[in-house]
Amino acid sequence: MSEESVTASLLASYKNIYTVCLLSFTVVIAMGLIFNGQTKTAIWVAVTMIWVTLLFLPMVEGFRAASVGNSKKRAQKNMGAKSMDAGCGDMPKALEALMKKDPKVAEFIKKVS
């Protein structure tokens, strides 16, 4: 095992643990607020809504910890692509045409990139 893969593995583990800790903290705070009566809905409605939402979250995230900034290598591996641009089709050409057509779009693209 190379040093780079060990570092990547440790970083991924840290992200997962950190994510679980933040999620747990959020649940504790939300449940505390609900049971202290600091919501405008009935307690059973608020508790049901938070737990349904928390059970729905893993389905949306593909049953893995929601780590922001998924690594490029993992994304490429999951997509089976050599390039992140693979599968985009003519998107860069369409974007160029739109930028030529509307200067506001070009200005916006320059700001965000």
N, C-alpha and C positions, 0 to 999 in steps of 0.2 A: 504494500500500500504506500503510495507516494505521500509526501508531506502535504502537497496541495489538496489531495482528496481527504486527508485526515482533517485539515483545516476546514474544508468545505462541509464535511460531515459534522464537525463540532459546531460550526456556525448554524447549520440547519437545525441541529438539536437545540441550540440556544434560542433560535427563533420560535421553534415549536413550544418550548417551555415558557418563554416570555409571552407568547400569544395565549396560552392556557391560563397563565397567571392573570393577564389583563382581563380575559373573559370571566374568570372566577371573581375578580374584584368587581367587575361591572354587575354581575349577578347578585353579589352580596349587597352592593349599594342599592340596586333597584329593588330587591326584595325588602331591604330595610325600610326604604321609602314607602313601599306599598303597605307593609304591616304597621308602620307608624301613622298611617292614614293621611299621608301627604299627596294622595292622588284624588282626582275628582270622580273616579269610577269606583264601582264596588270592588272590594278586595278580591273576590273570586274571579271577577272578569279580568282584573289586572294580572293576577297570578297566571291565569289560563293563557292570556295573550303573551306574556313574556316567555312561558315555557313552550308554547307552540312555535313562537318565533325562534327560540333557541334550538328547538328540534329541527326546524326547517333550515336553519343556517348550514348545518353540515351537508344537507342535500344540495344546496346551491353551490357550496364550495367543493363538491365532489368528495365528501367524506374524508377530508384531510384538513389539517390545521390551516387556518386562513393566514398565510404569511404574505405580507405586502412586499412587493419587489421580488417576485419569483425569479430565480436566477435564469440568465439567458440560456445556459447549457441545459437546464432542466426543461425549459420551454421548448428548446430545439429537440430534445430527446422525446418529449411527449408528442410533438408535432411530426417527428420523423423527418425533419427538414434540415438541410445544411445551412440555410439562411433564414433569418427572421422575416425576410421579404418574400420567401417562397409562398406561393399561393395567393399573393395579393393581386395577381393579374395586371391590369393596366392602371392600377391606382396611382402610381407616381405620374403617369402621363395625364391622367384625368385631373390630378391636383395641379400640375403645371398649366394645363389649359384653363382651369378655373382661376389660377393666379393671374394669368395673362388677361382674362376676361374682366376680372374685378380686382382693382388695386387694393381694396380694403382687405380682401382675403390674403393677398400677398403680405400686406402690412401685419395682419394678425399672425400669420405663419412665422414671420420674422421675430415677432415679440415672444411667441411661445417656444421657439427653438433656440 
